[in-house]
Amino acid sequence: MYRQVLKDQPNHFNALHLLGVIHYQRGDHAEAIRQIDAALKINPKIAAAYRTRGFALQKLKRSDG
């Protein structure tokens, strides 16, 4: 569903962020970071996105920001 939204609206913050959350939940932490980073470029003021990004970085044992 989120990919369909992104076809029509490629800069849709919620679709990008929540797709990142799904990737995180499935254990694909690198892709989660890519999706969340794309969302944060659109709206860097959403704390929940940074939180999920931080969790994904922890899983990858990375501390880069």
TAKA-V607001 format. One record per residue. N is the residue number from 1. D_LAST is the distance of its C-alpha to the last C-alpha in Angstrom with 1 decimal. Layout:
BEGIN
n: {N:N}
d_last: {D_LAST:D_LAST}
END
This chain:
BEGIN
n: {1:2:3:4:5:6:7:8:9:10:11:12:13:14:15:16:17:18:19:20:21:22:23:24:25:26:27:28:29:30:31:32:33:34:35:36:37:38:39:40:41:42:43:44:45:46:47:48:49:50:51:52:53:54:55:56:57:58:59:60:61:62:63:64:65}
d_last: {28.8:25.3:25.8:29.1:27.6:25.1:28.1:29.7:26.7:23.7:21.7:22.4:19.4:20.8:21.8:18.4:16.7:19.6:19.7:16.2:17.5:20.5:18.7:16.8:20.3:21.8:19.5:18.0:14.3:13.2:15.3:14.0:10.4:12.3:14.6:12.3:10.2:13.8:14.8:12.2:13.5:16.9:16.3:13.2:15.3:15.4:14.1:15.2:12.8:9.7:11.8:12.5:9.1:8.4:11.8:11.4:8.6:11.2:13.9:12.5:12.2:8.7:6.4:3.7:0.0}
END
